[in-house]
Amino acid sequence: MKELKTATCPKCGQEYKGVPALSREDNATLICPDCGTREALEFIGVYAEEQEKIISIIHSHYPMV
């Protein structure tokens, strides 16, 4: 199995493993999956508090690698 590379998200500063997301802000910067999810939820009008609840649910079903 291929080992996942560790990277640091330029948006939140957290280290992550896995496939990065492409930021909607500039369509060029690679960010962590959580920031990518936050940007997508913000884009459709979900408030920050609800975004965190959604990300928490995602983490409870799909633990971070």
N, C-alpha and C positions, 0 to 999 in steps of 0.2 A: 504494500500500500504506500502511496506517495505521502510523504510528510508535509503537513501544512506549514507554510511560511508565516512567521510572525511579523506583523507590521504595526505601526503606530498611526492612529487616526489623526490627521491634521486638524480636524474640527473639534474633537473632544479630548484628544491627548491620550486616550486609552489604547493599550496594546490589544490586538485581536489576531485570531487565526482564521483562515478561511478566505472565501471569495469576497473581495471588497465591492462596495456599491459605487456607482458613478454619481457624484453630487449634482443635484438639479440646479444649484446656484450658478455654476460656471460650465457644466457639462464637460469637465475635463479632470477634475480632482477626484482621486479615489479615496473614499471614506469607509469607515467601518459599517457593518451591516445595521447596527442599531441607529447610527446617524442617518443612514439611507432610509430606514423605516420612518424615523422622525420627520425627515424632509418630505417623504411621500404622504404621510398623514397630515402634516401641516399644509401641504399643497391642496388637499381635499377639505381643509377647514376644521380638522380635529384639534381641539385645544391641548396645550402642553400636558396638563394633568391627566387627561384621557390617553394621550400618547404613551405616557409612562405606564399606565395600567395595561395597555395593549402589549407593550414590550415585555412587561413582567409576565403576562400570560404566555407570550411566545417562548420566553426563557423557561417557563415551567414545563412546557411540552417538548421543547427542543433545547436541551441544555447546551451551553457553550462548549466547544471542543477544547 
